[in-house]
């Protein structure tokens, strides 16, 4: 065959292939099948913290006192005079071991003094202050606008359930008003960045501005987050997805005006780290996630969470945690228990869960299956 004939044959093959593709597309449309156009975008979580929205005057009588003043009250609750309590606290702060042990072991079981952080229920409730504001970020989880409900300042929705905020919002180092972050969680987040496996999010949609059938997926990586030169979470890095089902939740929802919304009966679960959240289980999971023009995401997840999950990382910190971040640990135990508002125990009637909202941010990332790293197509591309 001559060179010219070979070229003509190739052109004819391309022409035939194009005609076949067009014919297949027409047939699919005639059958009511749309060509696949969904896109999946991946993200690595760059920030995670309590859903706080503090305003001036939301704590009647002022916020809870710093720990050295709170300790004086705690010691008076176990029978010390004010002078004795102030002396013990001053000695403990100056390194006196015996005085320090008195503060640590201020719990009472029978005739024995016990560690207050391991046995918070053995300590008298210190009656710490909580939020009395009507403004709070989160979700309407029960369909009611009751006396303890908030109004979301971002959406204007009423009936918002976020009793975790009500319980913890008068503790100075946890207070925040977006976009500002609380000093405590800022410390915690930067501490765990170098050793906690990264949390991952992916969103699948045909249209990232408006789509009635979008999906968001929460997963965990095998690698910890990478940092940039400013110590922030680096964007556009590749992460292998951990196949552990304890950290995999897929939620269907919709995107309206660039915001993903979902209200479900599902449980959103993630394995975390003891310092911030050893395990996250949000029952009746809700999601509101802004898909920003710069490629990042910023929003909230919420639901009913076992309140002991919130307390455990705080209680595990013990006296060092109590001293360094100004939290009365048994006081937090009682605050969470007092404001828990869901899942009552059938025998005692005490609620095991508390309504909660968590702020979550993420930057673009490429997510690949762990089984074949580098060989599979990463998310963030059309499929």
C-alpha positions as CSV (number, residue, x, y, z in Angstrom):
1,X,0.0,0.0,0.0
2,X,1.3,3.5,-0.9
3,X,2.0,6.0,1.8
4,X,-0.9,8.1,0.6
5,X,-3.2,5.1,0.8
6,X,-2.0,4.4,4.4
7,X,-2.9,8.0,5.4
8,X,-6.3,7.8,3.8
9,X,-7.0,4.6,5.7
10,X,-6.1,6.2,9.0
11,X,-8.3,9.1,8.4
12,X,-11.1,6.8,7.4
13,X,-10.6,4.8,10.7
14,X,-10.8,8.0,12.8
15,X,-13.9,9.1,10.9
16,X,-15.6,5.8,11.5
17,X,-14.7,5.9,15.2
18,X,-16.2,9.4,15.6
19,X,-19.4,8.3,13.9
20,X,-19.6,5.3,16.2
21,X,-19.1,7.5,19.3
22,X,-21.8,10.0,18.1
23,X,-24.2,7.1,17.4
24,X,-23.6,5.7,20.9
25,X,-24.2,9.1,22.5
26,X,-27.5,9.6,20.5
27,X,-28.6,6.1,21.5
28,X,-27.9,6.7,25.2
29,X,-29.8,10.0,25.1
30,X,-32.7,8.3,23.4
31,X,-32.7,5.7,26.2
32,X,-32.8,8.5,28.8
33,X,-29.2,7.9,30.0
34,X,-27.0,11.0,30.5
35,X,-23.3,10.8,29.8
36,X,-21.2,10.6,33.0
37,X,-20.0,14.0,34.1
38,X,-19.6,13.7,37.9
39,X,-16.5,15.1,39.4
40,X,-14.9,14.2,42.7
41,X,-12.8,16.7,44.6
42,X,-10.6,15.7,47.5
43,X,-9.6,17.7,50.6
44,X,-7.4,17.2,53.6
45,X,-8.8,18.7,56.9
46,X,-6.8,21.7,57.9
47,X,-8.7,22.7,61.0
48,X,-11.2,21.1,63.4
49,X,-12.7,22.7,66.5
50,X,-15.8,23.1,68.7
51,X,-18.6,25.0,67.0
52,X,-18.4,28.2,69.1
53,X,-20.1,31.5,68.6
54,X,-19.4,33.7,71.6
55,X,-20.7,37.2,72.0
56,X,-20.3,39.8,74.7
57,X,-22.5,39.2,77.8
58,X,-23.3,35.6,77.0
59,X,-22.0,34.4,80.4
60,X,-24.0,36.0,83.2
61,X,-21.7,37.1,86.0
62,X,-18.6,36.7,83.7
63,X,-16.7,33.7,82.3
64,X,-15.4,31.0,84.6
65,X,-12.4,32.1,86.6
66,X,-8.7,31.1,85.9
67,X,-7.7,27.8,87.4
68,X,-5.8,29.2,90.4
69,X,-9.0,30.9,91.6
70,X,-11.2,27.9,90.7
71,X,-8.9,25.7,92.8
72,X,-9.4,27.9,95.9
73,X,-13.2,27.3,95.5
74,X,-12.7,23.6,94.9
75,X,-10.6,23.2,98.1
76,X,-13.2,25.2,100.1
77,X,-15.8,22.7,98.8
78,X,-13.8,19.9,100.5
79,X,-13.7,21.7,103.8
80,X,-10.7,24.0,103.6
81,X,-11.0,27.6,104.8
82,X,-10.3,30.3,102.3
83,X,-6.9,31.1,103.9
84,X,-6.0,27.4,103.9
85,X,-7.1,27.0,100.2
86,X,-5.2,30.0,99.0
87,X,-2.0,28.9,100.8
88,X,-2.3,25.4,99.3
89,X,-2.8,26.8,95.8
90,X,0.2,29.1,96.1
91,X,2.4,26.3,97.4
92,X,1.3,24.0,94.6
93,X,2.1,26.7,92.0
94,X,5.5,27.1,93.5
95,X,6.2,23.3,93.2
96,X,5.2,22.0,96.6
97,X,4.5,18.3,96.0
98,X,2.2,17.7,99.0
99,X,0.0,20.7,98.2
100,X,-0.1,19.6,94.5
101,X,-1.3,16.2,95.6
102,X,-4.0,17.7,97.7
103,X,-5.4,19.5,94.6
104,X,-5.1,16.4,92.4
105,X,-6.7,14.1,94.9
106,X,-9.7,16.2,95.8
107,X,-12.2,13.5,95.0
108,X,-13.8,11.5,97.8
109,X,-14.9,7.9,97.7
110,X,-15.9,6.6,101.1
111,X,-13.2,7.6,103.5
112,X,-10.5,7.9,100.8
113,X,-9.3,10.8,98.7
114,X,-9.0,9.9,95.0
115,X,-7.7,11.4,91.8
116,X,-10.2,14.0,90.7
117,X,-9.5,13.6,87.0
118,X,-9.9,9.8,87.0
119,X,-13.0,10.1,89.3
120,X,-14.7,13.4,88.4
121,X,-18.0,12.1,89.8
122,X,-16.3,11.8,93.2
123,X,-15.9,15.6,93.3
124,X,-18.6,18.0,94.3
125,X,-20.1,19.8,91.3
126,X,-18.2,23.2,91.2
127,X,-21.2,24.8,89.5
128,X,-19.4,26.4,86.7
129,X,-21.0,29.0,84.4
130,X,-22.5,28.2,81.0
131,X,-23.7,30.2,77.9
132,X,-27.1,31.9,78.1
133,X,-27.0,33.5,74.7
134,X,-29.7,32.8,72.0
135,X,-27.1,32.8,69.2
136,X,-25.4,29.5,68.4
137,X,-24.0,27.8,65.3
138,X,-25.2,24.3,64.4
139,X,-28.3,22.4,63.2
140,X,-31.9,21.7,64.2
141,X,-31.6,18.1,65.1
142,X,-35.0,17.5,66.6
143,X,-37.3,19.7,64.6
144,X,-38.3,21.8,67.6
145,X,-37.5,25.4,68.7
146,X,-37.4,24.9,72.4
147,X,-36.3,27.2,75.3
148,X,-32.7,25.8,75.0
149,X,-32.5,26.2,71.3
150,X,-30.3,28.7,69.5
151,X,-30.7,30.8,66.4
152,X,-27.8,30.3,63.9
153,X,-26.3,33.7,63.1
154,X,-25.0,32.6,59.7
155,X,-28.2,31.0,58.4
156,X,-30.9,32.7,60.5
157,X,-32.4,29.2,61.3
158,X,-34.1,28.8,64.6
159,X,-34.3,25.6,66.8
160,X,-30.5,25.0,66.6
161,X,-29.3,22.3,68.9
162,X,-25.7,22.7,70.2
163,X,-25.6,22.1,73.9
164,X,-21.9,21.4,73.7
165,X,-21.4,25.1,73.0
166,X,-23.8,26.0,75.8
167,X,-21.8,23.8,78.2
168,X,-18.3,24.9,77.3
169,X,-18.7,28.4,75.9
170,X,-17.9,30.2,79.2
171,X,-14.5,28.7,79.5
172,X,-12.1,31.4,78.5
173,X,-9.6,29.4,76.4
174,X,-12.4,27.7,74.5
175,X,-14.3,30.8,73.5
176,X,-14.3,31.9,69.9
177,X,-16.3,33.8,67.3
178,X,-15.7,32.8,63.7
179,X,-13.4,33.4,61.9
180,X,-11.4,33.6,65.1
181,X,-10.2,30.4,66.7
182,X,-10.0,29.5,70.4
183,X,-6.5,29.4,71.9
184,X,-6.9,25.9,73.3
185,X,-7.9,24.2,70.1
186,X,-5.3,26.2,68.2
187,X,-2.6,24.6,70.5
188,X,-4.2,21.1,70.2
189,X,-4.5,21.1,66.5
190,X,-0.9,22.2,65.9
191,X,0.3,19.6,68.4
192,X,-1.3,16.6,66.7
193,X,-0.6,17.6,63.1
194,X,2.7,15.8,63.0
195,X,1.5,12.4,64.2
196,X,-2.3,12.0,63.8
197,X,-3.3,10.5,60.5
198,X,-4.9,13.2,58.3
199,X,-8.7,13.4,58.1
200,X,-9.9,13.5,54.5
201,X,-13.1,14.7,52.8
202,X,-14.2,14.2,49.2
203,X,-17.3,15.7,47.5
204,X,-18.8,14.2,44.3
205,X,-21.2,16.3,42.2
206,X,-22.1,17.1,38.6
207,X,-22.2,20.8,39.5
208,X,-20.4,22.3,42.5
209,X,-22.7,25.3,42.5
210,X,-26.1,23.6,42.5
211,X,-26.7,19.9,42.5
212,X,-29.6,18.0,44.1
213,X,-27.7,14.6,44.1
214,X,-24.3,15.3,45.6
215,X,-22.2,13.1,48.0
216,X,-19.7,13.9,50.7
217,X,-17.4,11.3,52.1
218,X,-15.3,11.4,55.3
219,X,-12.2,9.2,55.6
220,X,-8.8,9.0,57.2
221,X,-5.4,8.9,55.6
222,X,-2.4,6.7,56.4
223,X,-0.2,9.7,56.4
224,X,-0.2,12.7,58.7
225,X,-0.9,16.2,57.2
226,X,1.9,17.9,55.4
227,X,2.8,21.5,56.5
228,X,3.8,24.4,54.4
229,X,6.4,27.1,55.2
230,X,4.0,28.9,57.5
231,X,3.2,25.6,59.4
232,X,-0.3,25.5,57.9
233,X,-1.7,22.4,56.2
234,X,-0.2,22.2,52.7
235,X,-2.6,22.0,49.8
236,X,-2.4,19.7,46.8
237,X,-0.6,16.8,48.5
238,X,-1.4,13.2,47.9
239,X,-2.8,11.0,50.7
240,X,-3.5,7.2,50.7
241,X,-7.0,6.4,52.1
242,X,-7.1,4.2,55.1
243,X,-9.6,1.3,54.4
244,X,-10.7,1.0,58.1
245,X,-14.5,1.3,58.1
246,X,-14.4,3.0,61.5
247,X,-13.3,6.1,59.6
248,X,-15.5,6.0,56.5
249,X,-18.9,7.7,56.2
250,X,-20.6,8.5,52.9
251,X,-23.5,11.0,53.1
252,X,-25.8,12.0,50.3
253,X,-27.0,15.6,50.2
254,X,-27.4,18.5,47.9
255,X,-25.4,21.6,46.9
256,X,-27.2,24.9,46.8
257,X,-25.4,28.2,45.9
258,X,-22.0,26.5,46.5
259,X,-22.9,25.0,49.9
260,X,-23.3,21.3,50.5
261,X,-26.2,20.5,52.8
262,X,-27.2,17.2,54.4
263,X,-29.5,16.1,57.2
264,X,-29.5,12.4,57.9
265,X,-30.2,9.6,60.3
266,X,-26.7,8.3,59.8
267,X,-23.7,8.2,62.2
268,X,-20.6,10.1,61.1
269,X,-17.6,8.3,62.6
270,X,-13.9,9.1,62.6
271,X,-11.0,7.8,64.6
272,X,-8.9,10.6,66.0
273,X,-6.3,11.3,68.6
274,X,-6.5,11.3,72.4
275,X,-5.4,14.9,72.7
276,X,-8.4,16.4,70.8
277,X,-10.9,13.6,69.9
278,X,-10.1,9.9,70.3
279,X,-13.3,8.9,68.5
280,X,-15.9,11.0,66.8
281,X,-19.4,9.6,66.5
282,X,-22.1,12.0,65.5
283,X,-25.6,10.4,65.4
284,X,-28.2,12.0,63.1
285,X,-25.3,13.5,61.2
286,X,-25.8,16.9,59.6
287,X,-23.4,18.8,57.3
288,X,-23.2,22.3,56.0
289,X,-20.0,22.8,54.0
290,X,-19.1,25.9,51.8
291,X,-17.2,25.1,48.7
292,X,-15.0,28.1,48.3
293,X,-13.7,29.7,45.0
294,X,-10.1,29.2,46.1
295,X,-10.6,25.4,46.1
296,X,-10.9,25.0,49.9
297,X,-13.9,24.1,52.1
298,X,-15.2,25.6,55.3
299,X,-18.3,24.6,57.3
300,X,-19.8,22.5,60.1
301,X,-20.7,19.0,60.9
302,X,-23.1,18.2,63.8
303,X,-25.3,15.6,65.5
304,X,-25.8,14.0,68.8
305,X,-22.5,12.8,70.3
306,X,-21.8,10.7,73.4
307,X,-20.8,13.4,75.8
308,X,-18.1,11.3,77.4
309,X,-16.3,11.4,74.0
310,X,-16.0,15.1,74.4
311,X,-14.8,14.7,78.0
312,X,-12.3,11.9,77.6
313,X,-9.4,13.9,76.0
314,X,-9.9,16.7,78.6
315,X,-10.0,14.3,81.5
316,X,-7.0,12.4,80.2
317,X,-4.9,15.5,80.4
318,X,-5.0,15.5,84.2
319,X,-3.5,18.2,86.3
320,X,-1.0,19.3,83.6
321,X,-3.9,19.9,81.3
322,X,-5.9,21.6,84.0
323,X,-3.1,23.9,85.0
324,X,-1.8,24.8,81.5
325,X,-5.2,25.5,79.8
326,X,-7.2,26.8,82.7
327,X,-10.0,24.2,82.8
328,X,-11.5,22.7,85.9
329,X,-11.7,19.1,84.7
330,X,-14.4,17.8,87.0
331,X,-16.3,21.0,86.4
332,X,-16.4,20.2,82.6
333,X,-17.6,16.7,83.4
334,X,-20.6,18.2,85.2
335,X,-21.3,20.8,82.6
336,X,-21.4,18.2,79.8
337,X,-23.5,15.8,81.9
338,X,-25.9,18.6,82.9
339,X,-26.5,19.8,79.4
340,X,-26.6,16.4,77.6
341,X,-29.9,16.4,75.8
342,X,-30.4,13.1,73.9
343,X,-30.4,9.3,74.2
344,X,-31.6,8.8,77.7
345,X,-30.6,5.7,79.6
346,X,-33.7,3.4,79.9
347,X,-32.9,2.7,83.6
348,X,-31.6,6.0,85.0
349,X,-33.1,8.5,82.5
350,X,-29.7,10.3,82.2
351,X,-28.9,11.4,78.7
352,X,-25.8,9.8,77.2
353,X,-25.5,12.2,74.2
354,X,-25.2,15.9,73.7
355,X,-26.1,17.9,70.7
356,X,-22.9,19.2,69.1
357,X,-21.5,21.1,66.2
358,X,-17.9,21.1,65.0
359,X,-16.2,23.6,62.7
360,X,-14.2,22.0,60.0
361,X,-12.0,23.4,57.2
362,X,-10.1,21.7,54.4
363,X,-7.6,22.4,51.6
364,X,-7.4,20.6,48.2
365,X,-5.7,17.2,48.2
366,X,-5.3,14.2,46.0
367,X,-6.7,11.0,47.5
368,X,-5.6,7.5,46.3
369,X,-6.5,4.0,47.4
370,X,-4.0,2.6,49.9
371,X,-3.8,-0.8,48.0
372,X,-2.1,0.7,44.9
373,X,-0.5,4.0,45.8
374,X,0.6,5.9,42.7
375,X,-1.2,3.7,40.3
376,X,-4.8,4.7,40.7
377,X,-6.3,7.9,39.4
378,X,-6.6,10.4,42.3
379,X,-9.7,12.3,43.2
380,X,-9.9,16.0,42.1
381,X,-10.3,15.0,38.5
382,X,-13.4,14.3,36.4
383,X,-14.6,10.7,36.2
